[in-house]
Amino acid sequence: MAVDKAGVTVATLAQDNAFGRDGVKAFGSALKKAKLVHEEYLPPATTDFTAGAQRLIDKLKDQPGRKIIWIVWAGAGNPFKIVDLDLKRYGIEIATGGNILPAMAAYKALPGMEGAAYYYFGIPKNPVNDAMVSAHYKEFKSPPDFFTAGGFSAAMAVVTALKKTGGDTNTNKLISTMEGMSFDTPKGKMTFRKEDHQAMQSMYHFKIKVDPAFAWGVPELVHEIKPEEMNIPIKNKR
C-alpha cells in the first residue's frame, strides 16, 4: 500500500517486545513523506485492545487527509478487533503485513484492507511456485505458508551455490560464490547482495478479498514491489 505519501498520517500498534519495536523502528525509518504521530506498544499476550485503540484514535481522529493504523503483531491475541470501535467514523483505516494462514483468518472480517506481504501462495506466477504449491497440496492437502517458501528458497540457494562450486563445500568458497549470486525461488529471482548478504527480492502490495473457499482473508495482488523499487539500507557490515 502507498502509505508513504504526503498527506498521510500513520500510527502504529505493536507488541511490546523486540519483534514489535524493531518492526516499528524499521517501518518508521522507511517513511519519508507520511507523518508518524504515535507508536502504541501493548503486552504480547494482550486480549483487550480497547485502551490502546482509544489512544490511537485520539492521536489520529483530528488529523487531516488519510489516516492509517499500521499493525505489527505476531502470536496470540487479535489486534484487528479494534475495528469494533468503528474506526470508519473517524476515517481511520487499518493496514498490516502478510502472515501465516491461520492468523489471516482475522483478515476475513476486513475486506479491502491493504498491506504488504513477503509471500502468499496464490500470488507468484512462475514454474517453481507452481511446483511447490502442487507438491504441498499433494503431501499435506493444504497450501504452503510463507515459512515453507522461505525454507524452499534457502534450499534452492544452497543447491545453486553447490552447482557453481562443483560440490565444493568449503565455507569461504561458498561465501564468495553466494555473494552477488542470483537464484530461482517460489517468489521468482532473488539475489544475495554482496555488501551484507541480504536476499534482495520482490514483496507484494495486497488488498484483502473474501472468498468462501478459504478460511482466511485472501490477499489479492495490487502491485509486485520489485527489489529495484526498494531502497533497503545496508545495516550490517562485513
PASEBA-1860 file (N, C-alpha, C; in nm, 3 decimals):
! residues 238
1> MAVDKAGV> 0.083/-0.118/0.000/0.000/0.000/0.000/0.087/0.124/0.000 ~ 0.042/0.227/-0.067/0.120/0.351/-0.075/0.101/0.432/0.052 ~ 0.155/0.384/0.163/0.144/0.453/0.292/0.229/0.579/0.290 ~ 0.348/0.570/0.230/0.444/0.679/0.238/0.415/0.786/0.133 ~ 0.311/0.863/0.159/0.275/0.973/0.071/0.246/1.097/0.154 ~ 0.271/1.212/0.094/0.237/1.337/0.162/0.088/1.339/0.191 ~ 0.052/1.390/0.307/-0.089/1.397/0.344/-0.140/1.274/0.415 ~ -0.055/1.173/0.433/-0.093/1.052/0.505/-0.038/1.058/0.647
9> TVATLAQD> -0.123/1.031/0.745/-0.082/1.026/0.884/-0.093/0.882/0.933 ~ 0.012/0.835/1.002/0.019/0.696/1.043/0.044/0.687/1.193 ~ -0.020/0.587/1.254/0.013/0.546/1.391/0.034/0.396/1.386 ~ 0.112/0.343/1.479/0.143/0.201/1.478/0.094/0.133/1.606 ~ 0.055/0.007/1.590/0.014/-0.077/1.702/0.101/-0.202/1.697 ~ 0.176/-0.226/1.803/0.270/-0.338/1.802/0.286/-0.398/1.941 ~ 0.340/-0.518/1.945/0.371/-0.583/2.072/0.492/-0.518/2.137 ~ 0.489/-0.511/2.268/0.600/-0.451/2.342/0.709/-0.556/2.364
17> NAFGRDGV> 0.773/-0.591/2.256/0.887/-0.683/2.261/0.980/-0.648/2.145 ~ 1.088/-0.724/2.131/1.186/-0.692/2.027/1.125/-0.696/1.888 ~ 1.037/-0.795/1.865/0.973/-0.807/1.734/0.893/-0.682/1.701 ~ 0.809/-0.640/1.795/0.724/-0.525/1.771/0.802/-0.396/1.758 ~ 0.895/-0.373/1.851/0.969/-0.247/1.849/1.063/-0.237/1.729 ~ 1.128/-0.348/1.695/1.216/-0.345/1.577/1.135/-0.328/1.449 ~ 1.014/-0.390/1.446/0.929/-0.375/1.328/0.885/-0.232/1.309 ~ 0.847/-0.166/1.417/0.805/-0.026/1.409/0.923/0.064/1.375
25> KAFGSALK> 1.040/0.033/1.431/1.159/0.113/1.401/1.192/0.107/1.252 ~ 1.186/-0.013/1.195/1.213/-0.029/1.052/1.108/0.043/0.969 ~ 0.982/0.027/1.010/0.872/0.092/0.938/0.888/0.244/0.941 ~ 0.915/0.297/1.060/0.929/0.442/1.075/1.046/0.497/0.996 ~ 1.156/0.423/0.993/1.274/0.472/0.921/1.252/0.473/0.770 ~ 1.156/0.391/0.724/1.128/0.384/0.579/1.036/0.497/0.534 ~ 0.965/0.558/0.628/0.873/0.667/0.591/0.952/0.794/0.561 ~ 0.925/0.852/0.447/0.991/0.977/0.408/0.892/1.092/0.392
33> KAKLVHEE> 0.768/1.060/0.354/0.668/1.164/0.327/0.551/1.159/0.426 ~ 0.507/1.040/0.462/0.398/1.026/0.558/0.444/1.069/0.697 ~ 0.346/1.105/0.781/0.377/1.153/0.916/0.339/1.047/1.019 ~ 0.437/1.001/1.096/0.413/0.904/1.204/0.390/0.982/1.333 ~ 0.268/0.972/1.388/0.232/1.057/1.502/0.227/0.982/1.634 ~ 0.223/0.849/1.630/0.210/0.776/1.756/0.254/0.632/1.740 ~ 0.321/0.579/1.842/0.357/0.438/1.849/0.293/0.378/1.973 ~ 0.207/0.280/1.956/0.137/0.216/2.067/0.191/0.075/2.086
41> YLPPATTD> 0.249/0.049/2.204/0.304/-0.084/2.235/0.223/-0.148/2.348 ~ 0.178/-0.271/2.324/0.097/-0.343/2.422/0.165/-0.476/2.457 ~ 0.137/-0.530/2.576/0.195/-0.660/2.613/0.163/-0.766/2.509 ~ 0.258/-0.856/2.481/0.237/-0.957/2.376/0.113/-1.044/2.395 ~ 0.071/-1.064/2.519/-0.045/-1.150/2.545/-0.176/-1.072/2.556 ~ -0.177/-0.948/2.511/-0.296/-0.864/2.521/-0.417/-0.927/2.451 ~ -0.529/-0.925/2.518/-0.655/-0.971/2.456/-0.757/-0.859/2.449 ~ -0.745/-0.758/2.536/-0.836/-0.643/2.533/-0.758/-0.523/2.479
49> FTAGAQRL> -0.792/-0.482/2.357/-0.718/-0.376/2.289/-0.788/-0.241/2.299 ~ -0.891/-0.233/2.383/-0.974/-0.113/2.386/-0.895/0.012/2.423 ~ -0.818/0.006/2.531/-0.746/0.125/2.578/-0.641/0.170/2.476 ~ -0.568/0.074/2.423/-0.467/0.108/2.323/-0.530/0.166/2.198 ~ -0.641/0.108/2.155/-0.709/0.157/2.037/-0.761/0.299/2.057 ~ -0.810/0.328/2.178/-0.861/0.462/2.204/-0.750/0.565/2.197 ~ -0.631/0.528/2.245/-0.517/0.621/2.235/-0.481/0.645/2.089 ~ -0.488/0.540/2.008/-0.461/0.555/1.865/-0.564/0.646/1.799
57> IDKLKDQP> -0.691/0.623/1.833/-0.798/0.706/1.777/-0.778/0.852/1.814 ~ -0.745/0.878/1.941/-0.727/1.015/1.988/-0.615/1.086/1.913 ~ -0.512/1.011/1.876/-0.398/1.070/1.804/-0.429/1.095/1.656 ~ -0.522/1.018/1.602/-0.547/1.024/1.458/-0.674/1.099/1.417 ~ -0.775/1.097/1.501/-0.910/1.138/1.457/-0.917/1.280/1.402 ~ -0.835/1.370/1.453/-0.842/1.510/1.409/-0.737/1.543/1.303 ~ -0.664/1.443/1.260/-0.562/1.466/1.157/-0.628/1.483/1.020 ~ -0.576/1.570/0.937/-0.631/1.585/0.801/-0.584/1.472/0.710
65> GRKIIWIV> -0.654/1.454/0.600/-0.610/1.358/0.500/-0.633/1.213/0.541 ~ -0.558/1.125/0.477/-0.573/0.982/0.502/-0.508/0.943/0.634 ~ -0.575/0.858/0.711/-0.528/0.818/0.843/-0.521/0.665/0.851 ~ -0.406/0.613/0.892/-0.384/0.469/0.888/-0.320/0.420/1.018 ~ -0.372/0.307/1.070/-0.305/0.235/1.180/-0.234/0.116/1.119 ~ -0.103/0.114/1.133/-0.022/0.002/1.082/0.001/-0.095/1.197 ~ -0.042/-0.221/1.180/-0.033/-0.320/1.287/0.083/-0.415/1.264 ~ 0.168/-0.428/1.367/0.280/-0.523/1.365/0.257/-0.619/1.481
73> WAGAGNPF> 0.212/-0.739/1.450/0.171/-0.831/1.558/0.199/-0.975/1.517 ~ 0.241/-1.057/1.614/0.263/-1.199/1.588/0.221/-1.279/1.711 ~ 0.167/-1.398/1.688/0.130/-1.483/1.800/-0.012/-1.460/1.848 ~ -0.032/-1.478/1.978/-0.166/-1.474/2.037/-0.225/-1.333/2.032 ~ -0.356/-1.329/2.052/-0.426/-1.200/2.052/-0.468/-1.161/1.912 ~ -0.574/-1.083/1.905/-0.625/-1.039/1.775/-0.641/-0.887/1.776 ~ -0.535/-0.814/1.740/-0.543/-0.668/1.743/-0.642/-0.611/1.643 ~ -0.686/-0.692/1.546/-0.780/-0.643/1.446/-0.920/-0.624/1.504
81> KIVDLDLK> -0.936/-0.665/1.630/-1.063/-0.639/1.699/-1.089/-0.490/1.715 ~ -0.986/-0.408/1.698/-1.006/-0.264/1.717/-1.104/-0.206/1.614 ~ -1.132/-0.280/1.508/-1.231/-0.231/1.411/-1.370/-0.225/1.474 ~ -1.389/-0.301/1.584/-1.518/-0.299/1.653/-1.548/-0.162/1.713 ~ -1.444/-0.078/1.724/-1.463/0.057/1.778/-1.506/0.155/1.669 ~ -1.543/0.101/1.554/-1.597/0.181/1.443/-1.498/0.288/1.399 ~ -1.382/0.241/1.358/-1.277/0.333/1.313/-1.321/0.415/1.192 ~ -1.412/0.359/1.114/-1.454/0.427/0.990/-1.518/0.562/1.017
89> RYGIEIAT> -1.580/0.576/1.133/-1.647/0.704/1.161/-1.546/0.818/1.173 ~ -1.419/0.782/1.198/-1.312/0.881/1.204/-1.228/0.881/1.076 ~ -1.268/0.799/0.980/-1.192/0.790/0.856/-1.059/0.719/0.873 ~ -1.049/0.631/0.974/-0.924/0.562/1.003/-0.925/0.424/0.939 ~ -0.817/0.391/0.869/-0.800/0.261/0.805/-0.700/0.177/0.884 ~ -0.704/0.046/0.859/-0.605/-0.046/0.914/-0.523/-0.103/0.801 ~ -0.394/-0.119/0.824/-0.306/-0.185/0.729/-0.212/-0.275/0.809 ~ -0.157/-0.377/0.742/-0.068/-0.470/0.812/0.015/-0.546/0.711
97> GGNILPAM> 0.093/-0.640/0.761/0.172/-0.726/0.673/0.104/-0.860/0.653 ~ 0.161/-0.941/0.567/0.112/-1.076/0.549/0.141/-1.159/0.674 ~ 0.085/-1.278/0.679/0.103/-1.361/0.798/0.084/-1.507/0.760 ~ 0.096/-1.595/0.859/0.067/-1.735/0.834/-0.082/-1.749/0.809 ~ -0.122/-1.855/0.741/-0.261/-1.869/0.700/-0.360/-1.868/0.817 ~ -0.334/-1.940/0.928/-0.430/-1.935/1.040/-0.450/-1.793/1.095 ~ -0.341/-1.715/1.099/-0.352/-1.578/1.151/-0.434/-1.490/1.059 ~ -0.432/-1.522/0.930/-0.507/-1.440/0.835/-0.656/-1.470/0.835
105> AAYKALPG> -0.698/-1.561/0.922/-0.843/-1.582/0.941/-0.908/-1.453/0.990 ~ -0.832/-1.375/1.070/-0.885/-1.248/1.120/-0.904/-1.147/1.007 ~ -0.829/-1.165/0.898/-0.839/-1.071/0.785/-0.972/-1.086/0.711 ~ -1.038/-1.199/0.732/-1.162/-1.225/0.658/-1.271/-1.124/0.695 ~ -1.258/-1.066/0.813/-1.355/-0.966/0.856/-1.318/-0.826/0.807 ~ -1.211/-0.819/0.726/-1.160/-0.689/0.684/-1.143/-0.681/0.533 ~ -1.248/-0.708/0.456/-1.236/-0.698/0.310/-1.193/-0.558/0.268 ~ -1.099/-0.553/0.174/-1.050/-0.425/0.127/-0.928/-0.375/0.201
113> MEGAAYYY> -0.893/-0.438/0.315/-0.774/-0.396/0.388/-0.650/-0.417/0.301 ~ -0.560/-0.321/0.304/-0.438/-0.330/0.227/-0.317/-0.354/0.316 ~ -0.211/-0.401/0.255/-0.088/-0.426/0.329/0.020/-0.475/0.235 ~ 0.126/-0.528/0.293/0.238/-0.578/0.214/0.277/-0.715/0.269 ~ 0.309/-0.807/0.179/0.339/-0.944/0.219/0.470/-0.992/0.160 ~ 0.534/-1.081/0.233/0.654/-1.149/0.186/0.618/-1.257/0.084 ~ 0.510/-1.330/0.113/0.468/-1.439/0.025/0.324/-1.478/0.056 ~ 0.251/-1.511/-0.049/0.122/-1.579/-0.038/0.115/-1.672/-0.157
121> FGIPKNPV> 0.079/-1.796/-0.135/0.096/-1.899/-0.237/0.025/-1.869/-0.369 ~ -0.081/-1.789/-0.364/-0.156/-1.761/-0.485/-0.105/-1.643/-0.565 ~ -0.001/-1.575/-0.516/0.044/-1.453/-0.584/0.152/-1.478/-0.691 ~ 0.266/-1.539/-0.657/0.370/-1.554/-0.760/0.326/-1.646/-0.873 ~ 0.357/-1.607/-0.994/0.324/-1.687/-1.111/0.453/-1.729/-1.180 ~ 0.503/-1.845/-1.143/0.625/-1.896/-1.204/0.629/-2.048/-1.184 ~ 0.709/-2.120/-1.263/0.711/-2.267/-1.254/0.755/-2.322/-1.118 ~ 0.847/-2.253/-1.051/0.895/-2.301/-0.921/0.781/-2.298/-0.819
129> NDAMVSAH> 0.710/-2.186/-0.814/0.599/-2.177/-0.718/0.489/-2.276/-0.753 ~ 0.459/-2.291/-0.882/0.357/-2.387/-0.924/0.391/-2.527/-0.875 ~ 0.518/-2.565/-0.890/0.561/-2.699/-0.850/0.555/-2.717/-0.699 ~ 0.599/-2.614/-0.623/0.598/-2.624/-0.477/0.455/-2.631/-0.425 ~ 0.367/-2.547/-0.476/0.228/-2.547/-0.431/0.161/-2.681/-0.461 ~ 0.184/-2.732/-0.580/0.126/-2.860/-0.620/0.174/-2.973/-0.529 ~ 0.306/-2.977/-0.503/0.363/-3.082/-0.419/0.311/-3.071/-0.276 ~ 0.295/-2.947/-0.226/0.247/-2.927/-0.090/0.102/-2.972/-0.075
137> YKEFKSPP> 0.019/-2.939/-0.172/-0.119/-2.985/-0.171/-0.125/-3.138/-0.174 ~ -0.041/-3.197/-0.255/-0.042/-3.343/-0.269/-0.001/-3.411/-0.138 ~ 0.100/-3.353/-0.071/0.154/-3.415/0.050/0.070/-3.383/0.174 ~ 0.025/-3.259/0.186/-0.038/-3.214/0.311/-0.185/-3.173/0.296 ~ -0.236/-3.177/0.174/-0.376/-3.139/0.147/-0.405/-2.995/0.188 ~ -0.303/-2.910/0.179/-0.318/-2.769/0.214/-0.210/-2.690/0.140 ~ -0.230/-2.559/0.126/-0.130/-2.478/0.056/-0.009/-2.448/0.146 ~ 0.104/-2.413/0.086/0.223/-2.379/0.165/0.211/-2.241/0.228
145> DFFTAGGF> 0.277/-2.224/0.342/0.282/-2.096/0.410/0.410/-2.022/0.371 ~ 0.427/-1.900/0.423/0.548/-1.827/0.386/0.673/-1.888/0.448 ~ 0.659/-1.961/0.559/0.775/-2.031/0.614/0.823/-2.140/0.518 ~ 0.728/-2.206/0.454/0.762/-2.308/0.355/0.837/-2.245/0.238 ~ 0.786/-2.132/0.190/0.852/-2.062/0.079/0.992/-2.017/0.117 ~ 1.008/-1.972/0.241/1.140/-1.929/0.286/1.239/-2.044/0.291 ~ 1.196/-2.158/0.347/1.282/-2.275/0.352/1.316/-2.327/0.214 ~ 1.216/-2.327/0.126/1.236/-2.373/-0.011/1.337/-2.284/-0.082
153> SAAMAVVT> 1.328/-2.154/-0.060/1.420/-2.059/-0.122/1.563/-2.081/-0.072 ~ 1.577/-2.104/0.060/1.709/-2.129/0.116/1.772/-2.254/0.056 ~ 1.689/-2.359/0.040/1.739/-2.483/-0.019/1.782/-2.461/-0.164 ~ 1.707/-2.383/-0.239/1.743/-2.356/-0.377/1.872/-2.274/-0.386 ~ 1.894/-2.185/-0.289/2.018/-2.108/-0.286/2.137/-2.201/-0.264 ~ 2.124/-2.295/-0.171/2.234/-2.388/-0.141/2.264/-2.475/-0.263 ~ 2.159/-2.528/-0.326/2.179/-2.613/-0.443/2.245/-2.535/-0.557 ~ 2.200/-2.412/-0.579/2.259/-2.328/-0.684/2.406/-2.304/-0.657
161> ALKKTGGD> 2.440/-2.274/-0.531/2.580/-2.249/-0.495/2.665/-2.374/-0.513 ~ 2.615/-2.488/-0.471/2.692/-2.612/-0.483/2.714/-2.650/-0.629 ~ 2.617/-2.622/-0.713/2.637/-2.647/-0.856/2.749/-2.559/-0.911 ~ 2.756/-2.435/-0.862/2.857/-2.342/-0.910/2.996/-2.380/-0.858 ~ 3.003/-2.439/-0.738/3.134/-2.477/-0.683/3.174/-2.619/-0.721 ~ 3.088/-2.686/-0.797/3.118/-2.824/-0.833/3.110/-2.919/-0.715 ~ 3.028/-2.881/-0.615/3.012/-2.965/-0.497/3.107/-2.932/-0.384 ~ 3.194/-2.835/-0.404/3.289/-2.794/-0.301/3.213/-2.725/-0.188
169> TNTNKLIS> 3.224/-2.777/-0.065/3.151/-2.723/0.049/3.238/-2.637/0.141 ~ 3.358/-2.601/0.095/3.444/-2.514/0.174/3.370/-2.384/0.206 ~ 3.371/-2.346/0.334/3.292/-2.231/0.378/3.325/-2.105/0.302 ~ 3.452/-2.071/0.293/3.491/-1.947/0.225/3.457/-1.951/0.076 ~ 3.468/-2.070/0.018/3.434/-2.085/-0.123/3.284/-2.060/-0.144 ~ 3.201/-2.114/-0.054/3.057/-2.094/-0.066/3.020/-1.948/-0.043 ~ 3.088/-1.883/0.052/3.059/-1.741/0.078/3.089/-1.658/-0.046 ~ 3.207/-1.677/-0.103/3.244/-1.598/-0.221/3.153/-1.630/-0.340
177> TMEGMSFD> 3.105/-1.752/-0.346/3.015/-1.791/-0.455/2.878/-1.728/-0.438 ~ 2.830/-1.725/-0.314/2.695/-1.674/-0.290/2.687/-1.522/-0.293 ~ 2.795/-1.454/-0.267/2.793/-1.308/-0.269/2.763/-1.259/-0.411 ~ 2.650/-1.190/-0.425/2.608/-1.142/-0.556/2.537/-1.246/-0.640 ~ 2.518/-1.367/-0.586/2.457/-1.476/-0.662/2.307/-1.458/-0.675 ~ 2.255/-1.482/-0.794/2.110/-1.485/-0.817/2.064/-1.630/-0.829 ~ 1.942/-1.656/-0.786/1.891/-1.793/-0.789/1.739/-1.790/-0.795 ~ 1.681/-1.896/-0.848/1.537/-1.907/-0.859/1.475/-1.947/-0.725
185> TPKGKMTF> 1.353/-1.898/-0.700/1.278/-1.932/-0.579/1.130/-1.934/-0.614 ~ 1.044/-1.976/-0.520/0.899/-1.968/-0.546/0.850/-1.825/-0.567 ~ 0.929/-1.727/-0.526/0.892/-1.587/-0.545/0.952/-1.528/-0.672 ~ 1.025/-1.609/-0.745/1.096/-1.557/-0.860/1.244/-1.544/-0.827 ~ 1.312/-1.455/-0.897/1.456/-1.440/-0.880/1.490/-1.365/-0.751 ~ 1.587/-1.420/-0.676/1.646/-1.350/-0.562/1.795/-1.333/-0.588 ~ 1.854/-1.231/-0.525/1.998/-1.208/-0.536/2.053/-1.174/-0.399 ~ 2.160/-1.243/-0.360/2.227/-1.210/-0.234/2.313/-1.086/-0.255
193> RKEDHQAM> 2.277/-0.976/-0.190/2.354/-0.854/-0.202/2.493/-0.876/-0.141 ~ 2.595/-0.843/-0.216/2.732/-0.873/-0.174/2.770/-0.802/-0.044 ~ 2.723/-0.679/-0.029/2.768/-0.597/0.084/2.723/-0.651/0.220 ~ 2.602/-0.710/0.227/2.552/-0.754/0.358/2.477/-0.887/0.353 ~ 2.480/-0.954/0.237/2.421/-1.088/0.221/2.269/-1.090/0.231 ~ 2.205/-0.974/0.221/2.059/-0.972/0.220/2.008/-1.032/0.090 ~ 1.900/-1.109/0.099/1.839/-1.167/-0.020/1.743/-1.063/-0.079 ~ 1.786/-0.995/-0.182/1.702/-0.893/-0.245/1.594/-0.962/-0.328
201> QSMYHFKI> 1.470/-0.924/-0.305/1.357/-0.999/-0.360/1.234/-0.911/-0.368 ~ 1.136/-0.956/-0.444/1.010/-0.884/-0.455/0.927/-0.899/-0.328 ~ 0.846/-0.798/-0.301/0.742/-0.802/-0.199/0.609/-0.771/-0.269 ~ 0.499/-0.789/-0.196/0.369/-0.781/-0.262/0.272/-0.689/-0.188 ~ 0.229/-0.584/-0.257/0.121/-0.498/-0.207/-0.009/-0.571/-0.234 ~ -0.089/-0.594/-0.129/-0.212/-0.671/-0.145/-0.334/-0.595/-0.096 ~ -0.448/-0.645/-0.139/-0.578/-0.600/-0.086/-0.659/-0.726/-0.054 ~ -0.719/-0.728/0.065/-0.789/-0.848/0.111/-0.925/-0.865/0.041
209> KVDPAFAW> -0.946/-0.988/-0.006/-1.073/-1.028/-0.066/-1.129/-1.145/0.014 ~ -1.258/-1.149/0.030/-1.323/-1.261/0.099/-1.366/-1.364/-0.005 ~ -1.316/-1.487/0.013/-1.350/-1.597/-0.076/-1.401/-1.711/0.011 ~ -1.526/-1.754/-0.006/-1.581/-1.860/0.080/-1.505/-1.992/0.071 ~ -1.421/-2.008/-0.030/-1.344/-2.132/-0.044/-1.228/-2.138/0.055 ~ -1.195/-2.025/0.118/-1.081/-2.020/0.209/-1.124/-1.971/0.347 ~ -1.057/-2.023/0.449/-1.089/-1.987/0.587/-1.022/-1.857/0.630 ~ -0.947/-1.797/0.543/-0.874/-1.674/0.572/-0.908/-1.568/0.467
217> GVPELVHE> -0.875/-1.443/0.499/-0.888/-1.337/0.400/-0.780/-1.355/0.295 ~ -0.819/-1.350/0.169/-0.726/-1.379/0.060/-0.657/-1.250/0.014 ~ -0.523/-1.246/0.021/-0.450/-1.129/-0.028/-0.443/-1.130/-0.181 ~ -0.512/-1.036/-0.242/-0.505/-1.021/-0.388/-0.395/-0.922/-0.423 ~ -0.318/-0.957/-0.525/-0.205/-0.872/-0.563/-0.254/-0.739/-0.621 ~ -0.200/-0.631/-0.567/-0.222/-0.497/-0.622/-0.099/-0.457/-0.704 ~ 0.019/-0.482/-0.646/0.143/-0.443/-0.713/0.259/-0.526/-0.659 ~ 0.336/-0.584/-0.750/0.460/-0.651/-0.710/0.569/-0.545/-0.694
225> IKPEEMNI> 0.622/-0.534/-0.573/0.725/-0.434/-0.544/0.861/-0.498/-0.572 ~ 0.921/-0.461/-0.681/1.047/-0.520/-0.724/1.163/-0.471/-0.635 ~ 1.271/-0.552/-0.626/1.385/-0.510/-0.543/1.438/-0.371/-0.580 ~ 1.439/-0.342/-0.711/1.493/-0.213/-0.753/1.403/-0.096/-0.715 ~ 1.280/-0.124/-0.673/1.191/-0.018/-0.627/1.211/0.013/-0.479 ~ 1.283/-0.073/-0.409/1.300/-0.057/-0.264/1.442/-0.009/-0.232 ~ 1.448/0.092/-0.151/1.577/0.144/-0.107/1.610/0.082/0.030 ~ 1.660/-0.041/0.027/1.689/-0.113/0.151/1.830/-0.074/0.200
233> PIKNKR> 1.840/-0.009/0.315/1.973/0.035/0.361/2.061/-0.082/0.402 ~ 2.190/-0.062/0.391/2.288/-0.161/0.435/2.317/-0.134/0.582 ~ 2.267/-0.221/0.669/2.281/-0.202/0.814/2.391/-0.288/0.873 ~ 2.416/-0.403/0.814/2.515/-0.497/0.868/2.642/-0.492/0.785 ~ 2.751/-0.457/0.848/2.878/-0.450/0.779/2.954/-0.581/0.793 ~ 3.024/-0.618/0.690/3.102/-0.742/0.696/3.221/-0.727/0.790
END
